[in-house]
Amino acid sequence: MQTLYPVLRRPTLSLEYTRERLTLPDGDFLDLDWSLAPGSQGQRAGGVALVIHGLEGHSRRKYLQGMVKALNGAGWDCVAMNHRGCSGEMNRLARFYHSGETDDVHSALTYAIGAGQYNRAALVGFSMGGNQTLKYLGEDPQRVPVQLQCAVAVSAPCDLAGCARVLEQGFSRVYQAYLMRSLRQKVREKHEIFPDRIPVDGLSRMTTFREFDDAYTAPCNGFRDAADYYEKCSSARVLEGIQIPVLTLSAQDDPFLSEGCYPYDMARGSQWLHLETPQTGGHVGFAVNGAAGPYYSEQRAVEFLDRFA
């Protein structure tokens, strides 16, 4: 219920975003939505937080807007990153975004820091965005900007193969079916633009992420198959490389996450990885103060950034 409750009951927030389009090295683009802290007056003199949505999300999702509002209230300017094809306009290339896409995270983060000449920055990622956050920090610590002080990963699927199995079981299949409808529609739209590169044969019969990733995510992004994609893009394999403080917040009743998404042993031996696993919270839920919030994930993110940034 924690997973569905905010989606169904949380009031829609009215944030005034200012959109910028960032052209990427491969010719594609990201739409970045800015929300400045009260009193910032567009000078961007404090810190900046890049906030990353989950699978088939965007900057207008309630969970993302709630986090942006909370961080703005704590004095942080925020950039809500829309992944390729998620901002309301289809991206230019045939390829999709995916759970291991960290080059785009790096491009958005470095642009945001440079745009306001910020001397401190933070990353906050939800679900897929949480896996990207952890993978980005651990796979190549030397390319992480020195301004990045800390990060928060909420409901991060660190073990992609394990999560794919979980989502094929029990009630979790309901969430998978909901997201698959959106993914299938996106493929149909891509097919209209790239009919030779994005086939739709068998698309309507696909019901699982594993099938979709085998047919589309993997080949569109240079992976051999779904298994290869899951292996190379799971952040669990690079957590040891993280060199800044990171809060990983994952509820024990999360219907998306496998056992491999709770790195207890790693956290016990790390000075950087702070793992919190409350009994309840669902997937990107954490509605402990009623529908309107603030939500526990937002409170903890603000506290963590206040402590380490």
N, C-alpha and C positions, 0 to 999 in steps of 0.2 A: 504493500500500500504506500510506503514511503516513496517509491519510484513514481507512482501515478498521481499521488496527492498534489504535488506542486503543479504538475501539468494541467490538472483539472480545476484546481481551486485557487492557485496563486493569481492575484490580480496582475494585469498587464501594466508594466511600468512605462512611463512616458519619459524616455531619455532623448535629449537633443544631440544626435550624432552629427558630426561633420565628416563627410566621406572624402577619402583620398584614394586614388588609384595608383598602385605601385606596379610598374612594369618590371617583369622578372627577366633574368638573363636569357631565358629560352624564348622570350617574346610573348609569353603569357602574362597574366596580371592577377593581382590580389586587390580586393577592395578592403580598405582599412577604415574603420569607423572610430573616430576620436570622440571622447567625452572628457572634458577637462574638469578638474576639481574646482569647487566653489572658491572664488577669489583668484583663480589662476589667471583670468583675463587674457587667456590665449598666450601668455608669456612662457608657459611650460617651464617654470623655474625650479620645480621640485623634482619628484620622481615620476617615472612612467612605468606602467604595467601593461604588458601584452597579454591579452586574455583570449584563449583559444577554445573554440566550441568542439562539440563531439560529432560523431558520425551523422551526416545529413542535417547538421545544425546550421546556425548562422548568428549574426550579431543581435538579432531580435528575440532569440529564445529567452524565456523567462529566467532560467537559471543563470544565463550569461549577463542579462541586464541587472539581475539582483546583485551579482558579484561586482559589476562595474559601479553600480550605485554605492555599494558598501565601500569600495576602494576610493571612489571620488570623495566620499564623506570623510575618509581618513587622510585626505590630502594628496592622493595619487591621481595623476592624469592617466587615462586608460585608452588603449587602442584595442578595439575588438576586431580580431582578424577573421575575415571570411575566407574560407578555403576556396580553391578554384571551383567555380561553378556553383557556389553556395550563397552568393550575395544577391540573387535575383536575376542575374545575367549569366548565361553560359560562358564558360571560359573559351579561349581561342583554340587550344590544342585538343587533339583527340584524347590525350591522357586524362586520367582522373587524379584527384588527391587520394592519399592513402594513409594508413596508420603509422607508417614509418617515414613520412615526408618531413624531414627536418631542414632541408635546404630552404623551403619556403618560410619555415619558422625563423631561420637565421636571417633571411632577407627582410622579413617584416620587423624583426627585433632591431636589427642594426639600422634600418631606416627610421624607426620610431625614436631610437636614441639620438641619432644624428639630427632629426628634424627639430628637436627642441634643445639640442646640446645638453642633454640630461647627464648628470654625474652619477645617477643611481637608477637601476631598473630592476624589474621583477617579471617573472613568468607565472601565469596561472592557467592551467589546462584542465579541461573537463573530459572525462572518458577517453575517447580517441586522442583528444588534445592533451590529456594527461600522459598518455603513452608517448606521444611525440615530445612532450616536455622532458620526460625522463631520458628518452633515447638521445635527444639533442644534447643534454648535459653530460651524458656518460660516454657517448661514442667518440667524441673528439674534444676533450676539455680545452685544448689549446685555441680553438676557434671561438669559444664562448667570450663575448665582450667583457672587458674588465668591469664595466659599469653594472653588469648583472650581479646582484647581491644575493638573491635567493629565489626560490620557486615553490609553487604549490601544485600538486597533482591530485585532482579529485576523481575518485572512482576510476582509476587508470587500469586498463586491461593489459597488464605487463606481459602476460602469457597469452598471445593471440590464438595459438592452437588450442589451448585449454579452454579459452573463452568460447571459441567456435563450437567445441563439444558441449559446453554448458548450455549454450543457446539452442541446441538441438534437442533439449530435454525438458519435459514438464511444462510448467507455465511460462518458462523463459521463452518458449517458442512464440508466444504472443508478441513479445517485444521484437523478436527477429522478424516476424511476419510484417509488423508495422513498418520497420525500417526497409525491408526488402521491397515493399510497394514503392517507396520513394526511390530506391536505387534502380528498380526496373524502369520507372518513368524517366529517370535521368538518362539511362542507356538509350531509350527510344528517342529522346531528344538529340542525343549525340549521333545516333544512326542517321537522322535526317541531315546532319551536317557532314558526317564522314561515313557514307554508306558502305564503302569498300573496306574501311578499317575497323568499324564497330558493327559486327553482325548482330542480328537479333534472333537467329535460329535457336530455338529452345529456351529463349528468355522467359516466356510466360510460364514455363514449367519449373523454373528455378524457385526453390523455397528456402534455401539455406545460404548463409554467408560463405560457407566453404565452396558451394557450387558457383556462386557469383565471383568469388575471388579466383577460382580456377579459370573461369571463362573470361573475366574482364580485368580485375585488379592486377593480377600477376602479369599477364602478357602486355598490358598497357603500360606497365611501369618497369619492365625489364627483369621480372622474376620468372623462374622456370615454371612454377605452379603455385597453388595455394600453400602447400607445405613449405616451399622455399621462401615465400613471402612471409609466412608466420615466423619462421626461424630467424630470418634476417631483420625483421622489423619489431620483434618483441623487445621491449626495453629491459626486461629482466636480465638479459644476457650482458648488458653494459652498465648495470647499476654500480659496479665497483669503480667505474671511472669518474663518477660524480665528485666534484670538488668544491661545491658550494652548498649551503644548507637548503634542504628540500623537505617539505612536508608532504607526505603521501597519506591521504585521507580516504580510506576504503571501508565501508560498512560490512559487517559480517553477514548481513542478510542481502547483500547485493546479488540480484538474479542474473547478472552478466558475467561475474568474475569467477575464475577457477582458483584452486588452491595456490597455484603458482603466482597469483597476483597479490599475495600477502607475504612479502619477503622478510619474515621475522628474523631469521638468522643473519641476513645481510644487515638489517637495521641494528641489531645488537652489536655488531662488530664495526659499525661505521660511525664516524663523527659527523657525517653530513646528512645521512638519511634518517628522517624522523617519521616513523610509521605509526599512525593512529588507526585503530580498527574498532570503532564503536559497535555495539551489538546491533543497533538499528540505524537506518539511514537510507537503505535501498540504493539504487543507482542514480547518482546525482540528485538525491533527495534532501535528507537532513533537515526536514521541516520540523524543528523543535519548538518554534515560537508562533505556531499558527500559520495560516496560509500566507499572510502578508509578510512574514519574516520579521527581523532578519533570520536567515537560516544559519545553522551551525557551521556549515562549510564557509560561509561568508565571515562569520565571527572569527573562526580559526585562521582564515587567510589574513585578515586584518591584523590579528595578534601576531602571527608569524612574521609578516612583513615589518611590523613595528619593532619586533625583536631583532631581526637580522638585517634590516636595510635602513 
